[in-house]
Amino acid sequence: MSRKLTVSIDAMGSDAGPSMVVSALARALPRHPTVNYILHGDEAELTKLLGRRKAKLASRLTIRHAPRAVKMEDKPSLALRRGRDTSMWRSIVSVKDGEADVAVSAGNTGALMAMSMYHLGVLDGISRPAIACLMPSRLGQCVFLDVGANVECDARQLVDFAVMGEAFARAVLGLERPTVGILNIGEEEVKGNNEVRDAAHTLRNANLPIEFYGFVEGNDITNHTVDVVVTDGFTGNVAIKTAEGAAKLIATYLRGALKRSFTARLGAFLASGALKSLRSRLNPSAANGGIFLGLNGLVVKSHGGSDAFGFASAIDMAIDMAEGDVISRIRADQAGINAGREPDNA
């Protein structure tokens, strides 16, 4: 790049408001000393929140006034028609116009996807974009997609998700040859519907830097049986929210057990280091950020209810995506898939 990497941020989209976004930015700035930022939102409010920091950050931070924000209850079609003066719209336009490399928002997911597709378009050969995330696993993290963009998927879309997921795993996780599995109700080839079986057939015969494992089940996600788990958006969204709920439930049970008696509290004190590590691994905010894959530009979606720690993690993810040149990797691998497809399936 001829200029420094730049992150465009929707400062008004979070449930917690721009104060949380500014706090997250304060966390991210020292971690990425060469990255610039564009904050889109109410200029007066953002200037006040930044306070004395604004003068110190003048060379790395630009505020762009956007008088309105997309509401969480807004329908995507309405946001698309009336959203030109919103912070979300303008954060994506910065990527479209080439002044930023990636956009980050904690706003309305449907509106963000609609605006992203409208401004950036879909990569050639990709049928539909997908939302990918990192799931905690026994060996660290695995890539999981789709987690909500496409409720129903055909075989071609599942194959596209596999291509996008493995490109993401190579770029961000540094894996030379990621293993890929399709989520199913069993590992046997005869299990599942026609769509997952047809997608598996295509991936087994594709000449790509993918090691296709086959079908995986729900417990294989946390076991890290594969590096990339592919599924439709309905199943993926249910799975990720179930996992987040389970993590919170375990943390609640653990806190209750450790406060039950003096002996338990003493044990908790002696094991405080191990418990702190466990709490960190169970914290959903540590892997916050859903990545929109398959677009002609990079967009990262943070949880709407995220705290500053989680939003800073989403900024970290956005920077990793931009530095990893994920779009070029997807283009190259998708060309290989399309070359091997029969015309009837194209």
C-alpha positions in Angstrom: 0.0 0.0 0.0 1.2 3.5 -0.8 -0.6 4.9 2.3 -1.0 3.6 5.8 -3.7 1.1 6.5 -6.9 2.9 7.4 -9.9 1.6 9.4 -13.3 3.2 8.9 -15.5 3.0 12.0 -19.2 3.5 12.5 -19.0 5.2 15.8 -22.8 5.5 16.4 -24.0 1.9 15.7 -23.4 0.2 19.1 -26.0 -0.3 21.7 -23.6 1.3 24.2 -23.2 4.4 22.0 -20.1 6.3 20.8 -18.5 6.4 24.3 -17.8 2.6 24.1 -16.4 3.0 20.6 -14.0 5.7 21.7 -12.9 3.6 24.6 -12.3 0.7 22.3 -10.3 2.9 20.0 -8.1 3.9 22.9 -7.4 0.2 23.5 -6.6 -0.5 19.8 -4.4 2.5 19.1 -1.3 1.4 21.0 -1.6 -2.1 19.5 -1.4 -0.8 16.0 0.9 2.2 15.9 1.0 2.5 12.1 -2.8 2.3 11.5 -5.0 5.4 10.8 -8.7 5.7 11.7 -11.8 7.5 10.4 -14.6 7.9 12.9 -18.0 8.5 11.4 -20.7 10.0 13.7 -21.8 13.1 15.5 -18.8 15.4 15.3 -19.6 17.4 18.4 -20.2 14.4 20.5 -17.1 12.5 19.3 -14.9 15.6 19.8 -16.1 15.9 23.4 -15.6 12.2 24.1 -12.1 12.3 22.7 -11.2 15.3 24.7 -7.5 15.9 25.1 -6.7 12.8 23.1 -8.0 14.4 19.9 -5.0 16.8 19.6 -2.5 14.0 20.2 -4.2 11.8 17.6 -4.6 14.4 14.9 -2.2 12.7 12.6 -3.9 9.3 12.9 -7.6 10.1 13.5 -10.1 11.9 11.3 -13.7 12.6 12.4 -16.4 12.7 9.7 -19.7 14.1 10.7 -22.8 11.9 10.2 -25.9 13.4 11.8 -27.9 10.1 12.0 -27.4 6.5 13.0 -29.1 3.3 11.8 -31.4 2.0 14.5 -31.3 -1.7 15.5 -35.0 -2.1 14.7 -34.7 -0.5 11.2 -35.5 -2.9 8.3 -32.6 -3.3 5.8 -34.7 -1.9 2.9 -35.6 1.2 4.9 -32.0 1.8 6.0 -30.8 1.4 2.5 -33.3 4.0 1.1 -32.9 6.5 3.9 -29.4 5.9 5.2 -27.2 8.2 3.2 -26.5 10.5 6.1 -25.9 7.8 8.7 -22.6 6.8 10.2 -23.0 3.2 8.9 -23.5 4.3 5.3 -20.6 6.7 5.3 -18.2 4.2 7.0 -18.8 1.8 4.1 -18.5 4.5 1.5 -15.0 5.3 2.8 -14.0 1.7 1.8 -15.8 2.0 -1.5 -13.9 5.3 -2.3 -10.6 3.7 -1.4 -9.7 6.0 1.5 -10.1 3.1 4.0 -9.2 -0.5 3.8 -11.9 -2.0 6.0 -15.0 -0.9 7.8 -16.1 -1.8 11.4 -19.6 -1.4 12.8 -21.6 -2.8 15.7 -24.9 -1.7 14.1 -27.9 -3.5 12.6 -26.6 -6.6 10.9 -29.2 -6.7 8.1 -28.7 -3.0 7.3 -24.9 -3.4 7.4 -25.0 -6.3 4.9 -27.5 -4.5 2.6 -25.4 -1.4 2.5 -22.2 -3.4 2.1 -23.6 -5.3 -0.9 -25.0 -2.1 -2.4 -21.7 -0.1 -2.2 -19.1 -2.8 -2.5 -20.8 -5.5 -4.6 -20.1 -9.2 -4.6 -16.9 -10.9 -5.9 -17.2 -12.5 -9.3 -18.1 -16.1 -9.0 -19.4 -15.8 -5.4 -23.2 -16.5 -5.2 -23.8 -14.9 -1.8 -21.6 -13.3 0.9 -21.4 -15.0 4.2 -20.6 -13.9 7.8 -17.7 -15.8 9.3 -16.4 -15.7 12.9 -13.7 -17.3 15.0 -14.9 -20.0 17.4 -12.9 -21.0 20.5 -11.7 -24.6 20.3 -9.4 -27.1 22.0 -6.4 -26.0 19.9 -7.2 -22.3 19.9 -9.7 -21.0 17.3 -11.4 -22.3 14.2 -13.3 -20.5 11.4 -17.1 -20.9 11.4 -19.4 -19.8 8.6 -22.1 -18.8 7.7 -23.5 -17.4 11.0 -26.5 -15.6 9.8 -26.4 -14.0 6.4 -28.0 -16.8 4.5 -30.8 -18.8 6.2 -31.1 -21.4 3.4 -28.1 -22.5 1.3 -27.7 -24.6 -1.8 -24.6 -26.7 -2.6 -22.9 -24.0 -4.6 -23.2 -21.5 -1.7 -21.7 -24.1 0.7 -18.8 -24.6 -1.6 -18.3 -20.8 -1.9 -18.3 -20.6 1.9 -15.6 -23.3 2.1 -13.4 -21.3 -0.4 -13.9 -18.1 1.6 -13.4 -19.8 4.9 -10.1 -21.4 4.0 -8.8 -18.2 2.4 -9.7 -16.4 5.7 -7.9 -19.2 7.7 -4.8 -18.9 5.6 -4.7 -15.1 5.8 -5.6 -14.5 9.5 -4.7 -17.8 11.2 -1.5 -18.3 9.2 -2.4 -21.8 8.1 -0.8 -23.1 4.9 -3.3 -25.8 4.1 -6.5 -25.5 6.3 -8.7 -28.5 6.9 -12.3 -27.9 6.0 -15.4 -29.8 7.1 -19.1 -29.4 6.4 -21.4 -29.5 9.4 -23.8 -32.4 9.2 -25.8 -34.8 11.4 -23.2 -37.5 11.0 -19.8 -38.2 9.4 -21.0 -40.8 7.0 -21.2 -39.8 3.3 -24.9 -40.9 3.1 -26.0 -38.6 5.9 -27.5 -35.2 5.4 -29.5 -33.5 2.6 -28.7 -33.3 -1.1 -27.1 -29.9 -0.7 -24.4 -30.9 1.8 -23.7 -34.1 -0.1 -23.3 -32.3 -3.4 -21.1 -29.6 -1.8 -18.9 -32.4 -0.3 -18.6 -34.0 -3.7 -17.4 -30.8 -5.3 -14.8 -30.1 -2.6 -13.4 -33.6 -2.7 -12.6 -33.1 -6.4 -11.4 -29.5 -6.3 -7.8 -28.7 -7.0 -7.3 -26.1 -4.2 -5.1 -25.6 -1.3 -7.8 -27.2 0.9 -7.6 -30.4 2.8 -11.3 -31.4 2.7 -12.0 -33.6 5.7 -15.6 -34.4 5.0 -18.6 -34.1 7.3 -18.2 -33.0 10.9 -20.7 -32.9 13.8 -21.4 -30.2 16.4 -18.9 -31.5 18.9 -16.2 -31.4 16.3 -16.3 -27.5 16.4 -14.8 -27.2 19.9 -12.7 -30.4 19.4 -11.0 -28.6 16.5 -11.4 -31.6 14.2 -11.0 -29.1 11.3 -9.8 -25.5 10.9 -12.9 -24.4 9.0 -16.5 -25.5 9.6 -19.1 -24.7 6.9 -22.8 -24.6 7.3 -25.9 -22.6 6.4 -26.7 -19.3 8.2 -29.7 -20.7 10.1 -27.7 -23.5 11.7 -24.6 -21.4 12.2 -26.4 -18.6 14.0 -28.2 -21.1 16.3 -24.9 -22.8 17.0 -22.9 -19.7 17.8 -25.5 -18.3 20.1 -25.9 -21.7 21.8 -22.1 -21.7 22.4 -22.1 -18.2 23.8 -25.0 -19.1 26.1 -23.2 -22.2 27.3 -20.0 -20.2 28.0 -22.0 -17.7 30.1 -23.8 -20.5 31.9 -20.5 -22.2 32.8 -19.1 -18.9 34.1 -22.2 -18.4 36.2 -22.1 -21.9 37.7 -18.4 -21.5 38.4 -18.8 -18.2 40.2 -21.6 -19.7 42.3 -19.5 -22.7 43.2 -16.5 -20.7 44.2 -18.5 -18.5 46.6 -20.4 -21.3 48.2 -18.1 -21.7 51.3 -14.9 -20.4 52.9 -13.0 -23.4 51.6 -14.2 -22.7 48.1 -13.3 -19.1 48.3 -9.8 -20.0 49.6 -9.4 -22.5 46.7 -10.5 -19.8 44.3 -7.8 -17.4 45.7 -5.1 -20.1 45.4 -6.2 -20.9 41.8 -6.8 -17.3 40.8 -4.2 -17.4 38.0 -5.8 -20.5 36.4 -9.3 -19.1 36.8 -8.3 -15.8 35.2 -7.0 -17.7 32.2 -10.2 -19.8 32.0 -12.4 -16.6 32.2 -10.4 -15.1 29.4 -10.8 -18.2 27.2 -14.6 -18.3 27.9 -15.1 -14.6 27.2 -17.0 -14.2 23.9 -15.7 -10.7 23.5 -12.1 -12.1 22.9 -13.2 -13.4 19.5 -15.7 -10.7 18.7 -16.3 -9.8 15.1 -18.2 -11.3 12.3 -16.5 -10.9 9.0 -18.5 -10.3 5.8 -16.7 -12.5 3.2 -17.4 -12.5 -0.5 -17.6 -8.7 -1.0 -15.4 -6.4 -3.1 -14.3 -4.8 0.1 -13.8 -5.7 3.8 -16.4 -5.2 6.5 -16.4 -6.5 10.1 -19.5 -6.7 12.2 -19.1 -6.4 16.0 -21.8 -7.6 18.4 -24.3 -4.8 19.0 -24.0 -5.3 22.7 -20.2 -5.5 22.7 -18.1 -3.7 25.3 -14.9 -1.8 24.6 -12.8 -4.9 24.9 -14.9 -6.7 22.4 -15.1 -3.8 19.9 -11.3 -3.4 20.1 -11.1 -7.1 19.3 -13.2 -6.5 16.2 -10.8 -3.7 15.2 -7.9 -6.1 15.6 -9.7 -8.6 13.4 -10.4 -5.9 10.7 -6.7 -5.0 10.6 -5.7 -8.7 10.3 -8.1 -9.1 7.4 -6.7 -6.1 5.6 -3.1 -7.1 6.1 -3.8 -10.7 5.1 -5.2 -9.6 1.7 -8.1 -12.0 2.1 -10.0 -10.7 -1.0 -7.2 -11.6 -3.4 -6.9 -15.1 -1.9 -10.7 -15.7 -2.3 -10.6 -14.5 -5.9 -7.7 -16.9 -6.8 -9.3 -19.9 -5.1 -12.8 -19.1 -6.5 -11.3 -19.1 -10.0 -10.1 -22.6 -9.4 -13.5 -23.8 -8.3 -15.3 -22.2 -11.2 -12.9 -23.7 -13.7 -13.8 -27.2 -12.4 -17.5 -26.7 -12.3 -19.7 -28.1 -15.0 -21.7 -25.5 -17.0 -25.0 -26.7 -15.6 -23.9 -25.9 -12.1 -22.3 -22.6 -12.9 
